[in-house]
Structure formats: structure tokens, C-alpha cells
Amino acid sequence: MIDLRSDTVTKPTKKMREEMLKSKVGDDVYGEDPTVNKLEEKAAEKFNKEDGLFVPSGTMGNQIAIRIHVNPGNEVILDSKSHILNFEMGTLSNFAGAVPRQIETKKFYLPLKDTRKAIRPKEYYTSQTDLIAIENTQNMKGGTIYPKEKIKELLELSKKRDIPIHIDGARIFNSSVETGMPVKEIAQDVDSVMFCLSKGLGAPIGSMLVGNEEFIEEARIVRKQLGGGMRQVGILAGAGLYALDNHIERLEEDHKKAKILAKELNKIEDILVTEPDTNIVMMDLTCSKLLPEELIGRMEDKGILAGCIAPQKVRFVTHLDVGPEEVRRAAKKIKCCFSKEKP
């Protein structure tokens, strides 16, 4: 099977497994795991933040940040298509007591005018705006890159209104590699960032949360509340260290493969495939007679796995476990799904 469902399906490489095996371990709840400590220091250094925290998942990292930034009953401004709102099981309300103030937009960023309008007035009888959350790259918008100049606009607004900004940077290194901009520059002056080790970077598990010392000190407590206190977890942190040292630059390969796939799929009649920014290819079937569920079934019969993530939309994600030739072979088989040709 050629698995294009997500970059989360990647498996640790042989060299990564060797590094995991060699990793020194200790009890992380006591702060005694040397490999975890090294990973947290490296993550903070890359983002030019004071400290970092290793967490089991990106969702946990995002929700810890929301819990810290938002007082119960107050609001988070975010995109209506954001992962935090749509794929984290309402935890922002269930755990943090936060109220989502979503902005509907077809743009690749939160429009400044709409964001300003969404900020609640300073009245005692209204819930207050405690956080602005953005996503970079943006999963449901096809791995699009959040424009740096738009982050700068939000930062100027947030400083005037004293509202922190959190970046769900699950794939922020994809943004960095594609733009040539270091992550510390992308995330400059934002209050907190979460990024995943287990997607394009290829680690088997884990995400990082970075911010100032006070924020991470509190985040460690909230992580424990969520059951995220881990013991001899250096074995996993070793994979994260290897990923940060060896798998960032290679993300460019995934972007090239996504462009190859998009170019080939665009040759199919009655579908729309936009040029991908990074490693996510979105196929719009609105004008096709073929339903997404039917296409998914046909592709699986031909040895291709993909995901139906929205009405009339199918997502393909390139990653280190699928090479260029496999991508070309997948494109050929997908084309056959729209015709009467044999596999």
C-alpha cells in the first residue's frame, strides 16, 4: 500500500531507532531524564524561547497552552477551519473552560479587521478575549503557510490589547523549510508555540511546547493534570533529538513530491487540485460525479490510502516513507479510479 493518509504514518528510520536505543534515561517527572532535558533545551533554543516541554501529542500541547492563557469562561479567537477547533474533541471548552470565537474565512490568515472586531469589549458582563490562536502550516487549508506579515499584524494588535498569541505549529518546520525562514523568526514575539515531532519529522511520538520559563513551569503542572507525566521517556526523546538534527532539511523532498502529485492529479477532468505550499494536497470533487467515499474505496482497491476530511474533499499527504516514484505510481492509479481503465 502507498499510504498518503497523513505524515503521521511515518515509521522511525533505522538510524533513529539506533539513537533511541542509545539514549540515556531517567525519571522525567523528577526532571532526571537527561535526554528529555536535552531535547527541551534544543527545542527552546531553535525558537529562541526560554524553555520547552516534551508532551505526548500536539493536541495535549495546544490544550496545555490554552489552559494557561485562558481564564475559564473567556474566549479564544481562531480560524473556523483550525485543528484546535475541529479535531481536538472540544477539549478547549471541556478542560480549559475556554469559549471559541471562530472567524469564518476563505483566506490563508485571520483578517485583521475581523480579528479586531472579534475582540470582546472590556465590560464586566461579557466574557473576555484571552487568546488568539493561529495554525502554521494550516492543515485544513491544504498545508498553506501563514504569511509572516500577517502574524506581524496580529502581534501589533495583540500588544495593544494585551492578548497573547499561541501558534499551533504542528508542521511549522514545513513552513520554515519552504520559506527559508528560521522558526525563531516565524514565531518571534509570540507567547507560545507547539510543534510536532511525529509528523514530517518522522519521530514515533511526541510534540514540544515552548515559551518563557514561567509559562513552561505552569505547563509542566498542567501536563501532569492531563496524565502526561512520563518516566523513562528518554528513549522517545532520543527520536525527537535525531529528528531535529537530521529530518528538518529533508522536508523539502516532501514538498517536491506533493507538487509532483498535484501536477499529475490536475490532469483529471472535473476535479480541482490547488498547487500545494508544502506537503498536503487537497482534491476538490465538487464538480465530479464521483463521491469522496467511493473514490477512497476505489483507491484502496488499487493500493492507495488517502483521507476524506471534508465534504467533497480528499487529502493526500507526502512524507519520508513514500518516494517520488511511489508518488508517480500513485497518481497513475488515482487517475484510473476516474475512468474504466484497469489498475
Backbone torsions as a table, in degrees:
resi	resn	phi	psi	omega
1	MET	NA	139.2	171.7
2	ILE	-98.2	107.9	-170.4
3	ASP	-94.7	107.1	179.1
4	LEU	-115.0	22.2	-179.5
5	ARG	-67.3	-41.3	-177.1
6	SER	-167.5	160.0	172.0
7	ASP	-79.1	0.1	174.6
8	THR	-76.2	-11.7	-176.6
9	VAL	-85.6	-1.5	-179.2
10	THR	-62.1	148.1	178.1
11	LYS	-108.6	149.4	178.6
12	PRO	-57.8	135.8	176.7
13	THR	-71.4	166.6	-179.6
14	LYS	-58.6	-44.2	-179.7
15	LYS	-66.7	-35.5	177.3
16	MET	-65.0	-42.0	177.8
17	ARG	-61.6	-37.9	179.1
18	GLU	-65.0	-40.3	177.7
19	GLU	-66.2	-38.2	177.2
20	MET	-61.2	-42.0	-178.6
21	LEU	-63.8	-34.7	-177.0
22	LYS	-85.0	-10.2	-172.9
23	SER	-63.4	133.6	174.7
24	LYS	-76.8	144.3	-175.9
25	VAL	-130.3	162.3	175.5
26	GLY	-162.4	-175.4	-178.6
27	ASP	-86.1	109.2	-174.6
28	ASP	-69.7	-28.4	177.8
29	VAL	-61.6	-31.9	175.3
30	TYR	-87.7	1.4	-178.5
31	GLY	73.2	24.1	-171.9
32	GLU	-108.8	12.2	177.7
33	ASP	-93.2	108.7	-174.1
34	PRO	-64.3	-32.1	-178.4
35	THR	-73.6	-39.6	175.2
36	VAL	-61.8	-45.2	-179.7
37	ASN	-59.5	-41.0	178.9
38	LYS	-65.7	-40.4	178.5
39	LEU	-63.6	-44.0	-179.1
40	GLU	-64.5	-38.9	177.7
41	GLU	-65.4	-42.4	-179.1
42	LYS	-65.2	-42.7	179.7
43	ALA	-62.1	-45.8	179.3
44	ALA	-61.8	-41.0	-179.2
45	GLU	-64.0	-41.8	-179.4
46	LYS	-61.3	-34.0	-177.2
47	PHE	-98.4	3.2	-178.1
48	ASN	55.5	41.1	175.5
49	LYS	-109.9	166.8	-174.3
50	GLU	-75.8	-32.3	-174.0
51	ASP	-156.1	166.5	179.6
52	GLY	-141.1	163.3	179.8
53	LEU	-140.4	130.0	176.9
54	PHE	-84.5	126.0	179.9
55	VAL	-128.1	155.7	-177.3
56	PRO	-63.7	-31.3	-174.0
57	SER	-148.0	161.2	176.6
58	GLY	-65.1	-38.4	177.9
59	THR	-60.0	-44.5	178.3
60	MET	-61.8	-42.3	179.4
61	GLY	-60.7	-45.6	177.9
62	ASN	-61.3	-44.0	-175.3
63	GLN	-72.1	-31.3	173.2
64	ILE	-62.6	-45.2	-179.7
65	ALA	-60.9	-44.3	179.9
66	ILE	-63.6	-42.4	179.6
67	ARG	-58.6	-37.4	-178.1
68	ILE	-77.8	-43.4	-174.4
69	HIS	-76.2	-28.5	-168.7
70	VAL	-112.8	127.7	172.7
71	ASN	-75.9	142.3	-179.5
72	PRO	-52.3	132.1	-179.7
73	GLY	92.4	-11.2	178.4
74	ASN	-95.4	174.9	-164.2
75	GLU	-111.1	154.4	172.6
76	VAL	-118.6	124.8	173.8
77	ILE	-86.7	128.0	178.9
78	LEU	-155.0	167.0	179.4
79	ASP	-72.7	141.7	-179.7
80	SER	-63.4	-19.5	179.9
81	LYS	-98.8	7.4	-173.7
82	SER	-68.8	151.9	177.3
83	HIS	-63.7	-41.3	-179.1
84	ILE	-56.0	-40.9	-177.5
85	LEU	-79.2	-38.9	-168.9
86	ASN	-99.0	-23.4	-171.2
87	PHE	-131.0	21.2	178.8
88	GLU	-122.8	26.1	166.7
89	MET	58.1	32.5	176.7
90	GLY	65.6	20.0	-175.6
91	THR	-65.9	-27.7	178.7
92	LEU	-59.2	-33.2	176.9
93	SER	-89.4	-41.3	-175.3
94	ASN	-67.9	-39.2	-176.4
95	PHE	-101.0	-45.6	-175.7
96	ALA	-90.4	-15.4	-176.3
97	GLY	71.6	19.9	-178.1
98	ALA	-86.6	150.3	178.8
99	VAL	-108.1	122.3	179.1
100	PRO	-75.2	131.0	172.6
101	ARG	-111.9	90.3	-172.4
102	GLN	-86.5	145.3	177.6
103	ILE	-112.5	120.3	176.8
104	GLU	-78.0	124.2	-179.8
105	THR	-154.3	143.1	174.5
106	LYS	-96.5	-1.3	-179.4
107	LYS	-80.8	173.4	179.0
108	PHE	-94.9	21.6	-179.6
109	TYR	-163.9	166.4	174.6
110	LEU	-80.0	116.0	179.1
111	PRO	-60.3	135.0	-175.6
112	LEU	-58.2	-42.5	-178.9
113	LYS	-61.1	-45.3	-179.3
114	ASP	-69.2	-35.4	178.7
115	THR	-66.7	-44.6	178.5
116	ARG	-60.6	-40.9	-179.7
117	LYS	-66.7	-30.6	-177.2
118	ALA	-77.7	-16.0	178.9
119	ILE	-69.7	127.7	-175.2
120	ARG	-74.2	144.6	178.6
121	PRO	-67.7	153.6	-178.9
122	LYS	-79.1	70.8	177.1
123	GLU	-117.5	140.4	-175.3
124	TYR	-65.9	-21.3	-175.9
125	TYR	-96.6	10.9	175.5
126	THR	-120.8	150.8	171.0
127	SER	-66.4	148.3	-175.4
128	GLN	-101.4	157.2	176.3
129	THR	-86.9	114.8	-176.3
130	ASP	-106.4	-13.3	-174.2
131	LEU	-159.1	145.2	166.8
132	ILE	-115.0	124.8	-178.8
133	ALA	-116.4	129.5	177.3
134	ILE	-124.9	165.7	-175.8
135	GLU	-126.8	131.9	-176.6
136	ASN	-150.0	108.8	2.5
137	THR	-77.9	168.9	-173.4
138	GLN	-100.9	107.9	-172.7
139	ASN	-54.5	-58.7	-173.9
140	MET	-73.3	-7.3	175.5
141	LYS	-105.1	21.0	173.7
142	GLY	82.1	34.5	178.8
143	GLY	67.5	29.8	-178.7
144	THR	-73.1	151.1	-178.8
145	ILE	-89.4	131.4	177.2
146	TYR	-75.4	119.6	-174.8
147	PRO	-60.3	133.4	-178.9
148	LYS	-58.6	-40.3	-178.2
149	GLU	-65.6	-27.6	178.2
150	LYS	-77.0	-32.4	173.3
151	ILE	-64.8	-40.5	179.1
152	LYS	-61.0	-41.3	177.6
153	GLU	-61.5	-43.2	179.1
154	LEU	-64.5	-38.4	179.2
155	LEU	-62.6	-41.2	178.5
156	GLU	-62.6	-41.4	177.9
157	LEU	-66.8	-44.1	-176.4
158	SER	-64.2	-35.6	179.1
159	LYS	-68.8	-40.5	178.6
160	LYS	-63.8	-36.9	-175.5
161	ARG	-100.9	2.9	178.5
162	ASP	56.3	50.3	179.5
163	ILE	-121.3	121.8	-179.9
164	PRO	-68.9	159.5	176.4
165	ILE	-121.6	131.7	175.4
166	HIS	-115.4	136.5	175.5
167	ILE	-106.2	120.3	165.5
168	ASP	-79.2	94.7	-176.4
169	GLY	-104.2	43.2	-179.1
170	ALA	-47.0	-41.6	179.8
171	ARG	-120.3	37.5	-175.6
172	ILE	-66.7	-25.9	177.7
173	PHE	-71.8	-26.8	171.6
174	ASN	-62.5	-42.2	177.7
175	SER	-63.0	-42.6	-178.5
176	SER	-63.0	-47.6	-178.1
177	VAL	-64.6	-41.6	-177.1
178	GLU	-69.2	-37.2	-177.6
179	THR	-90.2	-17.7	-174.6
180	GLY	76.0	13.3	-177.9
181	MET	-101.4	123.7	179.0
182	PRO	-58.2	148.8	-178.1
183	VAL	-62.3	-29.6	179.1
184	LYS	-66.0	-26.2	176.7
185	GLU	-81.7	-40.3	177.4
186	ILE	-59.5	-41.2	-174.3
187	ALA	-99.6	15.3	-178.5
188	GLN	-58.4	128.0	175.1
189	ASP	74.1	-4.1	173.5
190	VAL	-74.7	160.2	-171.2
191	ASP	-85.0	-31.2	179.2
192	SER	-156.1	152.9	178.8
193	VAL	-139.8	137.5	168.5
194	MET	-112.4	136.6	171.1
195	PHE	-138.7	150.9	-175.3
196	CYS	-95.5	140.4	171.3
197	LEU	-94.2	-17.2	-168.2
198	SER	-99.0	9.5	176.6
199	LYS	-104.1	-115.3	-177.1
200	GLY	-61.2	-24.8	-179.7
201	LEU	-75.3	-13.9	166.6
202	GLY	84.0	7.5	176.5
203	ALA	-74.3	155.2	-176.9
204	PRO	-73.9	-21.9	-178.2
205	ILE	-165.1	156.6	168.6
206	GLY	113.4	147.6	174.0
207	SER	-140.9	167.0	-179.3
208	MET	-123.4	145.6	174.2
209	LEU	-121.9	127.9	-179.0
210	VAL	-126.8	150.2	-179.9
211	GLY	179.5	-161.0	177.9
212	ASN	-79.1	169.9	-173.9
213	GLU	-59.2	-43.3	-178.9
214	GLU	-63.1	-42.2	179.6
215	PHE	-62.5	-47.1	-177.6
216	ILE	-69.2	-33.9	176.6
217	GLU	-60.5	-43.2	177.2
218	GLU	-71.6	-36.1	179.5
219	ALA	-61.3	-35.9	178.4
220	ARG	-62.2	-37.4	178.3
221	ILE	-68.7	-45.7	-179.1
222	VAL	-65.4	-37.8	176.3
223	ARG	-56.5	-42.2	179.1
224	LYS	-64.8	-38.1	177.7
225	GLN	-61.1	-33.6	-179.4
226	LEU	-85.0	2.9	-178.9
227	GLY	83.0	18.9	-176.1
228	GLY	-96.5	13.5	174.1
229	GLY	-72.5	124.4	-174.3
230	MET	-119.7	155.6	-174.7
231	ARG	-99.6	-111.2	-177.0
232	GLN	-78.8	66.9	-171.3
233	VAL	-94.4	6.3	177.3
234	GLY	-58.6	-27.1	176.8
235	ILE	-58.2	-39.7	178.6
236	LEU	-80.8	-36.5	178.4
237	ALA	-63.3	-31.5	177.3
238	GLY	-60.8	-36.9	176.6
239	ALA	-65.4	-39.7	178.3
240	GLY	-64.2	-41.5	177.4
241	LEU	-62.0	-44.4	179.3
242	TYR	-61.9	-41.1	-180.0
243	ALA	-61.8	-43.9	-179.0
244	LEU	-67.9	-29.4	-179.5
245	ASP	-84.8	-25.4	-169.0
246	ASN	-127.9	-17.4	-170.5
247	HIS	-113.6	6.7	-179.3
248	ILE	-77.3	-55.3	-176.3
249	GLU	-61.0	-32.5	-177.1
250	ARG	-69.8	-9.9	176.6
251	LEU	-58.5	-25.4	177.4
252	GLU	-59.0	-34.1	178.4
253	GLU	-61.7	-41.5	179.4
254	ASP	-63.2	-38.5	179.8
255	HIS	-65.5	-40.7	177.9
256	LYS	-63.5	-41.5	179.5
257	LYS	-65.3	-37.7	178.5
258	ALA	-64.2	-38.7	179.5
259	LYS	-67.6	-37.8	175.7
260	ILE	-61.1	-46.8	-178.7
261	LEU	-62.6	-46.0	-178.7
262	ALA	-61.7	-42.4	-179.3
263	LYS	-61.5	-42.4	-179.8
264	GLU	-70.8	-41.7	-178.4
265	LEU	-68.4	-27.0	179.3
266	ASN	-68.8	-10.1	177.4
267	LYS	-80.2	-9.8	179.5
268	ILE	-80.6	134.7	-179.7
269	GLU	-72.2	149.0	171.8
270	ASP	68.1	18.5	171.6
271	ILE	-127.8	162.4	178.5
272	LEU	-125.5	125.0	175.4
273	VAL	-125.8	118.4	-179.3
274	THR	-82.7	152.6	177.6
275	GLU	-64.6	121.8	-175.5
276	PRO	-76.4	143.6	172.1
277	ASP	-74.0	-40.9	-172.2
278	THR	-131.4	-115.7	-171.9
279	ASN	-112.9	14.7	-178.7
280	ILE	-116.5	128.2	179.7
281	VAL	-115.3	124.1	179.9
282	MET	-106.2	130.8	176.9
283	MET	-111.8	122.5	179.8
284	ASP	-99.3	121.1	-176.4
285	LEU	-103.9	17.0	-174.8
286	THR	-54.9	-40.0	-177.2
287	CYS	-94.4	4.2	-178.8
288	SER	-95.0	151.2	175.5
289	LYS	-79.5	-11.4	-177.3
290	LEU	-89.1	126.3	177.9
291	LEU	-78.7	148.9	-179.2
292	PRO	-54.1	-43.7	-178.4
293	GLU	-63.3	-37.1	178.8
294	GLU	-67.9	-41.5	178.8
295	LEU	-64.0	-43.1	179.3
296	ILE	-57.6	-43.0	179.0
297	GLY	-64.2	-44.7	179.3
298	ARG	-62.9	-41.9	179.7
299	MET	-64.3	-41.3	179.9
300	GLU	-62.4	-38.0	176.9
301	ASP	-61.7	-26.6	-179.2
302	LYS	-98.1	6.6	176.2
303	GLY	88.8	23.1	179.3
304	ILE	-120.5	130.0	176.8
305	LEU	-110.4	132.3	176.3
306	ALA	-145.4	178.3	-176.0
307	GLY	-123.3	137.5	172.9
308	CYS	-93.5	106.9	-170.2
309	ILE	-108.9	-7.5	179.0
310	ALA	-161.4	161.4	177.2
311	PRO	-54.7	123.6	177.7
312	GLN	71.1	14.1	-179.5
313	LYS	-128.8	135.4	176.8
314	VAL	-120.6	136.4	-177.5
315	ARG	-111.4	137.0	173.5
316	PHE	-121.5	135.0	-179.7
317	VAL	-127.2	123.7	178.1
318	THR	-88.6	152.5	-175.4
319	HIS	-160.4	-179.3	-171.4
320	LEU	-69.8	-17.6	-179.0
321	ASP	-89.4	0.0	177.3
322	VAL	-124.8	117.6	-177.0
323	GLY	-85.5	171.4	-179.4
324	PRO	-57.1	-41.6	-179.2
325	GLU	-67.2	-36.0	176.2
326	GLU	-65.9	-36.8	177.6
327	VAL	-64.0	-43.9	178.6
328	ARG	-64.7	-39.8	178.7
329	ARG	-66.5	-38.7	178.1
330	ALA	-63.0	-43.8	-179.7
331	ALA	-59.7	-42.1	179.6
332	LYS	-62.8	-42.6	-179.8
333	LYS	-68.6	-37.2	179.5
334	ILE	-64.8	-40.1	177.1
335	LYS	-57.8	-39.4	-179.8
336	CYS	-64.2	-26.6	-179.8
337	CYS	-66.2	-20.1	-179.0
338	PHE	-97.6	2.9	-179.0
339	SER	-134.2	-174.9	179.1
340	LYS	-96.0	10.7	179.7
341	GLU	-66.9	153.6	176.8
342	LYS	-80.3	157.4	179.2
343	PRO	-56.6	NA	NA
